[in-house]
């Protein structure tokens, strides 16, 4: 019997996908995770409402050789401040993220060998122990398909990503969190990941259901819609439906929201700028909305009842704006609860306001659902 009990325990860990938290997540509102990426300043960490989060992800660490590395002393200070938030919120999980857009130049090479994957995994364990952090988030943009211009991608990235998460789980154990940021668009969903092999090993997938209209787009649209429209297939619901169709458990899926707007220029006034030719101009963080989009700025608000997404159009300047607002954020949070998802995440907390921000909207909707 003394041999049987450890064996049964190992089988339980494998059967539950090594997930520390997924077994607790039944899709009800109480279990809904609220996950923030953080790329802000160390000095501002304590100003945000950490009590309203379940996870916060430091963005970003990068590869140095085959190892995960913190870039500088400022980033070290930020991570330490993030871990310090546990004093206010003991249940908060702090994760370190690898990569980001433009931050994974050597990922394809490093993760192509057993040696590279194993050295990386050991380095992750070392950093988690050093900082007393709770896990790793992989933000490789993207395995097996074109991502950041000039970065290597090959078909072998797809199985190598699977080998990477297996190596990580072996190195960091069952209690630490493994998540990854996944493109919310169809090509990534279909071509980048061996979903049925990866998902049993990791705790959750953070679907980047934003930037679906991005800096390379030549036609306007909603960059972070909840639902698809006849003119735009890509949406949060489209990503969830795809994963659901191949048997991925919903209690490991996290949808993404945007704490920033995208402005396009030289956009014709037809349909108030929606689905028209245009060129990306710049982004605007949520905290700056009141100034940039002030009532006298010429921007007129519009709502798409199909996509469940807002947009603005400035006719005199021919500017189009796609973004998340308080209404779409509330509806996204309700969608995550209604669809029994693992949670909702967003890029990024540093672009929110300290009070009466989008995090408050997410939390209030979560509490409202719990109280029903």
Phi, psi and omega per residue, in radians:
X1 nan -0.601 -3.111
X2 -1.158 -0.369 3.035
X3 -1.514 -0.518 -3.079
X4 -1.200 -0.698 -3.064
X5 -1.113 -0.857 3.075
X6 -1.067 -0.622 3.128
X7 -1.107 -0.763 3.119
X8 -1.121 -0.636 3.123
X9 -1.115 -0.764 3.109
X10 -1.094 -0.714 3.118
X11 -1.107 -0.638 3.106
X12 -1.127 -0.738 3.141
X13 -1.100 -0.765 3.129
X14 -1.147 -0.733 -3.085
X15 -1.176 -0.487 3.134
X16 -1.599 0.136 3.112
X17 1.209 0.483 3.130
X18 1.022 0.315 -3.021
X19 -1.497 2.060 3.106
X20 -1.156 -0.633 -2.947
X21 -1.970 -0.395 -3.018
X22 -1.091 -0.573 -3.122
X23 -1.152 -0.393 3.127
X24 -1.516 -0.190 -2.994
X25 -1.713 1.799 -3.124
X26 -1.691 0.093 3.129
X27 1.592 -0.067 3.128
X28 -1.345 2.885 -3.027
X29 -1.090 -0.623 -3.104
X30 -1.064 -0.573 -3.080
X31 -1.531 -0.102 -3.051
X32 -1.081 2.101 3.102
X33 -1.380 2.496 3.045
X34 -2.108 1.935 -2.897
X35 -2.079 2.154 -3.121
X36 -1.960 2.263 2.826
X37 -1.391 2.527 3.138
X38 -2.294 2.076 3.081
X39 -2.208 0.461 -3.095
X40 -1.610 -2.925 -3.078
X41 -1.491 2.614 3.114
X42 -1.039 -0.686 -3.068
X43 -1.127 -0.378 -3.081
X44 -1.661 -0.137 -3.038
X45 -0.913 -0.826 -3.039
X46 -1.267 -0.167 -3.108
X47 -1.432 -0.252 -3.114
X48 -1.633 2.766 -3.044
X49 -1.444 1.393 -3.107
X50 -1.074 -0.441 -3.138
X51 -1.146 -0.308 -3.105
X52 -1.655 0.062 -3.130
X53 -1.920 2.677 2.944
X54 -1.814 -0.543 3.136
X55 -2.433 2.545 2.967
X56 -2.338 2.361 -2.996
X57 -2.050 1.994 3.105
X58 -1.187 2.314 -3.057
X59 -2.286 1.955 0.114
X60 -2.476 2.786 2.843
X61 -1.692 2.887 -3.104
X62 -2.431 2.969 3.098
X63 -1.402 2.384 2.941
X64 -2.190 1.790 -2.917
X65 1.175 -2.218 3.105
X66 -1.695 0.100 -3.000
X67 -1.952 2.620 3.016
X68 -1.316 2.287 -3.075
X69 -2.332 2.551 2.977
X70 -1.535 2.273 -2.915
X71 -1.185 -0.654 -3.011
X72 -2.801 3.068 -3.099
X73 -1.129 -0.562 3.112
X74 -1.128 -0.707 3.099
X75 -1.178 -0.659 3.069
X76 -1.027 -0.769 3.131
X77 -1.100 -0.695 3.130
X78 -1.110 -0.790 3.130
X79 -1.065 -0.754 3.129
X80 -1.090 -0.665 3.099
X81 -1.175 -0.686 3.117
X82 -1.104 -0.779 3.102
X83 -1.108 -0.583 3.105
X84 -1.115 -0.351 3.096
X85 -1.113 -0.291 3.127
X86 -1.128 -0.371 3.074
X87 -1.138 -0.564 3.103
X88 -1.522 -0.558 -3.086
X89 -2.373 1.523 -3.052
X90 -1.048 -0.363 -3.130
X91 -1.540 -0.075 -3.106
X92 -1.155 2.338 3.034
X93 -1.786 2.283 3.131
X94 -1.939 2.137 -3.119
X95 -2.008 2.627 2.998
X96 -1.757 2.341 -3.119
X97 -1.901 2.385 3.040
X98 -1.648 2.293 2.860
X99 1.773 -1.901 -2.986
X100 1.538 3.051 -3.137
X101 -1.087 2.040 -3.113
X102 1.477 0.006 -3.038
X103 -1.856 0.265 -3.082
X104 -2.324 0.778 -3.036
X105 -1.038 -0.669 -3.074
X106 -1.794 0.144 -3.075
X107 -1.025 -0.782 -3.106
X108 -1.033 -0.742 3.133
X109 -1.219 -0.880 -3.060
X110 -1.064 -0.744 -3.047
X111 -1.515 0.168 3.125
X112 -1.519 -0.147 -3.102
X113 -2.209 2.688 3.053
X114 -1.031 -0.741 -3.125
X115 -1.060 -0.826 -3.137
X116 -1.066 -0.796 -3.124
X117 -1.142 -0.703 -3.107
X118 -1.233 -0.719 3.099
X119 -1.130 -0.706 3.094
X120 -1.069 -0.826 -3.090
X121 -1.081 -0.713 3.103
X122 -1.140 -0.655 3.137
X123 -1.174 -0.622 3.082
X124 -1.082 -0.806 3.117
X125 -1.017 -0.728 -3.140
X126 -1.108 -0.743 3.138
X127 -1.208 -0.692 3.115
X128 -1.084 -0.735 3.119
X129 -1.152 -0.727 -3.096
X130 -1.115 -0.802 -3.075
X131 -1.540 -0.172 -3.008
X132 1.044 0.702 3.077
X133 -1.553 3.051 -2.916
X134 -2.013 0.020 3.137
X135 2.888 -3.069 -3.065
X136 -2.245 2.438 3.030
X137 -2.053 2.224 -3.119
X138 -1.705 2.069 -3.139
X139 -2.116 1.211 3.128
X140 -1.626 1.974 -3.065
X141 -2.037 1.567 0.117
X142 -2.535 2.671 3.012
X143 -1.179 2.303 2.940
X144 1.264 -0.141 3.098
X145 -2.348 2.845 -3.099
X146 -1.132 2.306 3.075
X147 -2.227 -2.023 3.133
X148 -1.079 2.298 -3.075
X149 -0.926 2.235 3.086
X150 1.608 -0.220 3.141
X151 -1.402 2.451 -3.095
X152 -1.156 2.410 2.963
X153 -2.564 2.403 -3.125
X154 -2.453 2.751 3.140
X155 -0.979 -0.531 -3.111
X156 -1.165 -0.283 3.094
X157 -0.984 -0.608 -3.055
X158 -1.082 -0.995 3.065
X159 -1.183 -0.513 3.122
X160 -1.157 -0.558 3.063
X161 -1.114 -0.707 3.081
X162 -1.051 -0.827 3.126
X163 -1.073 -0.600 3.128
X164 -1.111 -0.842 -3.096
X165 -1.189 -0.568 3.069
X166 -1.133 -0.759 3.103
X167 -1.101 -0.729 3.111
X168 -1.078 -0.786 -3.113
X169 -1.095 -0.693 3.104
X170 -1.095 -0.675 -3.066
X171 -1.349 -0.731 -2.996
X172 -1.733 -0.141 3.039
X173 1.471 3.042 -3.028
X174 -1.331 -0.331 -3.036
X175 -1.501 -0.461 3.109
X176 -1.380 2.618 -3.070
X177 -1.497 2.392 2.912
X178 -2.118 2.155 3.031
X179 -2.302 2.922 2.998
X180 -2.535 2.614 3.103
X181 -1.555 2.141 -3.090
X182 -1.971 2.398 3.010
X183 -1.005 2.377 -3.117
X184 -1.492 0.121 -3.042
X185 -1.793 2.790 -2.936
X186 -1.026 -0.767 -3.090
X187 -1.060 -0.777 3.092
X188 -1.056 -0.855 -3.086
X189 -1.005 -0.636 -3.060
X190 -1.548 -0.462 -2.911
X191 -2.110 -0.261 -2.958
X192 -1.679 -0.476 -2.915
X193 -2.253 2.426 2.945
X194 -1.486 1.415 -2.929
X195 -0.972 -0.787 -3.048
X196 -1.259 -0.324 3.077
X197 -1.608 -0.590 -3.076
X198 -1.378 -0.781 -2.968
X199 -1.111 -0.565 3.061
X200 -1.144 -0.337 -3.067
X201 -1.605 -0.474 -3.024
X202 -1.835 2.906 -3.103
X203 -1.489 -0.640 -3.078
X204 -2.897 2.698 3.032
X205 -1.971 2.204 3.133
X206 -1.621 1.744 -3.087
X207 -1.350 2.059 -3.133
X208 -1.395 1.290 3.136
X209 -1.507 0.887 2.976
X210 -2.511 2.984 -3.003
X211 1.010 0.431 3.076
X212 -1.238 -0.417 2.787
X213 -2.015 2.147 -2.894
X214 -2.345 -2.895 -3.071
X215 -1.165 -0.250 3.108
X216 -1.735 -0.095 -3.083
X217 -1.262 2.507 3.116
X218 -1.957 0.017 3.074
X219 -2.280 2.393 -3.129
X220 -1.264 2.873 3.111
X221 3.062 -2.983 3.121
X222 -1.525 2.167 -3.108
X223 -1.448 -0.281 -3.134
X224 -2.557 1.001 -3.105
X225 -1.385 2.708 3.040
X226 -1.349 -0.783 -3.052
X227 -2.094 2.708 3.053
X228 -1.288 2.761 3.049
X229 -2.214 2.943 3.078
X230 -0.993 -0.500 -3.112
X231 -1.595 -0.265 -3.051
X232 -2.532 1.941 -3.121
X233 -1.301 -0.708 -3.001
X234 -1.202 2.257 -3.137
X235 -2.907 2.971 3.060
X236 -1.065 -0.808 -3.116
X237 -1.111 -0.615 3.107
X238 -1.096 -0.728 3.116
X239 -1.157 -0.752 3.137
X240 -1.117 -0.740 3.139
X241 -1.099 -0.683 3.120
X242 -1.093 -0.889 -3.118
X243 -1.104 -0.668 3.099
X244 -1.088 -0.650 -3.087
X245 -1.192 -0.398 3.122
X246 -1.811 0.212 2.984
X247 1.517 0.343 3.103
X248 -1.396 2.267 -3.115
X249 -1.118 2.334 -3.110
X250 -1.144 -0.447 -3.111
X251 -1.354 0.191 2.948
X252 -2.078 0.088 -3.128
X253 -1.728 2.343 3.098
X254 -2.190 2.221 3.084
X255 -1.581 2.741 -3.079
X256 -1.888 2.604 3.090
X257 -2.277 2.800 -3.036
X258 -1.998 2.223 3.040
X259 -1.695 0.627 -3.127
X260 -2.756 2.796 3.097
X261 -1.914 2.774 3.001
X262 -2.078 2.253 3.125
X263 -1.851 2.310 3.045
X264 -1.982 2.512 -3.098
X265 -1.973 2.902 -3.138
X266 1.003 0.788 -3.083
X267 -1.834 2.241 -3.129
X268 -1.183 2.741 -3.057
X269 -1.400 -0.136 3.110
X270 -0.971 2.316 -3.123
X271 0.966 0.563 -3.120
X272 0.902 0.657 3.026
X273 1.532 -0.173 -3.070
X274 -1.378 2.295 -3.127
X275 1.092 0.715 3.108
X276 -2.073 2.788 3.064
X277 -1.051 2.477 3.130
X278 -3.006 2.979 -3.140
X279 -2.227 2.340 3.139
X280 -1.065 2.334 -3.116
X281 -1.849 -1.001 -3.122
X282 -2.981 2.935 3.050
X283 -1.785 2.796 3.122
X284 -2.385 2.117 3.094
X285 -1.201 2.650 -3.108
X286 -0.950 -0.662 -3.088
X287 -1.081 -0.358 -3.125
X288 -1.731 0.009 -3.136
X289 -0.938 -0.826 -3.068
X290 -1.023 -0.517 3.140
X291 -1.474 -0.891 -3.073
X292 -1.190 -0.696 -3.074
X293 -1.904 0.653 -3.141
X294 -1.042 2.718 -3.093
X295 -0.942 -0.520 -3.119
X296 -1.661 0.233 -3.060
X297 -1.507 -0.196 3.137
X298 1.684 -0.089 3.116
X299 -1.433 2.309 3.123
X300 -1.971 2.294 -3.076
X301 -1.389 2.456 3.041
X302 -2.410 2.702 -3.135
X303 -2.249 2.314 3.087
X304 -1.739 1.888 -3.073
X305 -1.254 -0.301 3.110
X306 -1.461 -0.920 3.126
X307 -1.255 -0.349 -2.999
X308 1.005 0.934 -3.083
X309 -2.538 2.534 3.092
X310 -1.583 2.821 2.880
X311 -2.656 2.881 3.074
X312 -2.280 2.679 3.094
X313 -2.426 2.336 3.076
X314 -1.919 1.794 -3.022
X315 -1.164 -0.666 -3.083
X316 -1.222 -0.555 -3.131
X317 -1.809 -0.060 -3.125
X318 0.976 0.798 -3.140
X319 -1.943 2.372 3.136
X320 -2.034 2.413 -3.094
X321 -2.212 2.232 3.031
X322 -2.076 2.415 -2.972
X323 -2.963 3.018 2.892
X324 -1.757 2.456 3.044
X325 -2.169 -3.011 -3.077
X326 -1.107 -0.598 3.137
X327 -1.206 -0.869 -3.131
X328 -1.157 -0.562 3.114
X329 -1.173 -0.697 3.090
X330 -1.128 -0.749 -3.130
X331 -1.179 -0.620 3.092
X332 -1.131 -0.729 3.132
X333 -1.124 -0.738 3.093
X334 -1.110 -0.676 3.109
X335 -1.065 -0.807 -3.140
X336 -1.037 -0.691 3.111
X337 -1.222 -0.861 -3.086
X338 -1.082 -0.621 -3.119
X339 -1.510 0.070 3.108
X340 1.003 0.788 3.111
X341 -1.484 2.950 3.087
X342 -1.166 -0.660 -3.110
X343 3.027 -2.898 3.086
X344 -2.295 2.389 3.097
X345 -2.178 2.949 -3.139
X346 -2.669 2.649 2.979
X347 -1.928 2.127 -0.315
X348 -2.414 2.755 -2.994
X349 -1.020 -0.577 -3.123
X350 -1.102 -0.249 3.123
X351 -1.669 0.002 3.117
X352 -1.470 2.945 2.966
X353 -1.527 2.755 -3.097
X354 -1.228 -0.523 3.098
X355 -2.359 2.686 3.117
X356 0.926 0.739 -3.120
X357 -1.823 -2.941 -3.110
X358 -1.255 -0.548 3.036
X359 -1.052 -0.688 3.111
X360 -1.088 -0.657 3.117
X361 -1.121 -0.794 3.116
X362 -1.049 -0.837 -3.091
X363 -1.139 -0.744 -3.134
X364 -1.096 -0.681 3.106
X365 -1.182 -0.667 3.091
X366 -1.077 -0.827 -3.139
X367 -1.123 -0.718 3.120
X368 -1.019 -0.727 3.140
X369 -1.208 -0.682 3.113
X370 -1.049 -0.695 -3.028
X371 -1.321 -0.174 -3.128
X372 -1.205 nan nan
